[in-house]
Each structure stands twice: as structure tokens, then as C-alpha cells.
């Protein structure tokens, strides 16, 4: 909560100085009137940004809770059952993704099923980019040098298989030098 107040205060300070600049252009005002004019947009900016940050945090927490509850209601499956659902070129990567999803939602990995929909069941669209970055960090190797960046894009994937394909592309050399 303190970080929300701090970020809102910085934004309010910027709005205050913009308002003060505008108030300086009004002739025949004393300093107290100019400060009041500058304080009005600063207060509005502070309040609006604080409320938006709180709303987003609550939306994020609700999405985590809903996805976690969905995963916990599932029947545990073994790794062999998970992989047997469909043929795949990347079985080890699928198991790593399953483990990373379990860690992200704080559930046992055996509760993550292969047919789970990333957007509908796990709310990955609401949790973006935190969900994608957590999975990417857990399963992809770190860059070999500081000048290397990873080109990862998964804009339309809704299944664990599609996520595995996009992560496999990262592992297959889609890295570039900065």
C-alpha cells in the first residue's frame, strides 16, 4: 500500500507543477491563490491514481484466487497422464511449464491439467505480464550475456501446448544482441 501512495504522490507532484505553471500565467493572483489552483489537479491526480492502483491490485488478487480455486478443484494427475493427453515434441518443457504454473498459483503441479485454458481457467489475460514472465523465467535459460535479449511473444496462445511452442522458440535461438 505504501508503494501505491508513493507512486500516486509522484504523479500528484508532477500535476502540481504543471498546475503551478498554468497558474503563473494568470495575472493579478497572489501566491496563495496560485498554490490553491495548482493543488486542485494535484489532489485529483493523487486520488485517481491511488484508486486505480487499488482497483488493479484487487482485480489481480481476485484473478489469482479464482485460478487457484479452479486448479485445486481438479483431480491430481501424474506426469505420464499429463503427457499422454496429446502427442508433443517438447515433453520436458511441458512438465517444466506445469511446475511453473503450479508455483505461480501456489498449488501442487499435479493439479495442473493439460487441457487447462490459459485465459478462461487461469486468467492469464488478466494476470499479464506477471504470469507470462513467471513462467518464462522458470523454464527458459537465462541470457548468456548481458547484451542478449530474449524475443518472446505469446499473444494468442490459450493452451499449455501453445505456450510450450512459444517457449520452445525462445530456446531455439530467438535471442538477439542488444
Residue pairs with C-beta under 8 A, 6 or more apart in sequence:
4 50
4 53
4 54
4 57
5 50
7 49
7 53
8 45
8 46
8 47
8 49
8 50
8 53
9 46
11 45
11 46
11 49
12 42
12 43
12 45
12 46
12 49
13 42
14 45
15 41
15 42
15 44
15 45
15 46
16 38
16 39
16 41
16 42
17 38
18 41
19 37
19 38
19 39
19 40
19 41
19 42
20 34
20 35
20 37
20 38
22 37
22 38
23 29
23 33
23 34
23 35
23 37
23 38
24 34
26 34
26 37
29 37
59 126
60 126
60 127
60 130
63 123
63 126
63 127
64 105
64 123
64 127
66 123
67 105
67 121
67 122
67 123
67 127
68 105
68 106
68 107
70 121
70 122
71 102
71 105
71 107
71 111
71 112
71 116
71 121
71 122
72 107
72 111
74 111
74 112
74 113
76 108
76 110
76 111
77 110
77 113
78 110
79 95
79 98
82 94
82 95
82 98
82 112
82 113
82 114
83 91
83 94
83 95
83 114
85 113
85 114
85 115
86 114
86 161
88 94
88 161
88 164
89 168
90 164
90 165
90 168
93 139
93 164
93 167
93 168
93 171
94 114
94 160
94 161
94 164
96 138
96 139
97 135
97 139
97 160
97 163
97 164
97 167
98 109
98 112
98 160
99 109
99 138
100 134
100 135
100 138
100 139
101 109
101 112
101 116
101 122
101 135
101 160
102 108
102 109
102 110
102 111
102 112
103 109
103 134
103 138
104 131
104 134
104 135
104 138
105 122
112 160
114 160
114 161
115 159
116 122
116 159
116 160
117 158
117 159
118 124
118 125
118 131
118 157
118 158
118 159
118 160
118 163
119 125
119 158
120 158
122 131
124 131
124 132
132 152
132 154
135 163
135 167
136 150
136 152
136 167
136 170
139 167
140 150
140 152
140 167
140 170
140 171
141 171
143 149
143 150
143 175
144 175
147 177
147 178
148 175
148 176
148 177
148 178
149 175
149 176
149 177
149 178
150 170
150 174
150 175
151 170
151 174
151 175
151 176
152 166
152 167
152 170
152 174
153 166
154 162
154 163
154 166
154 167
156 162
157 163
157 165
157 166
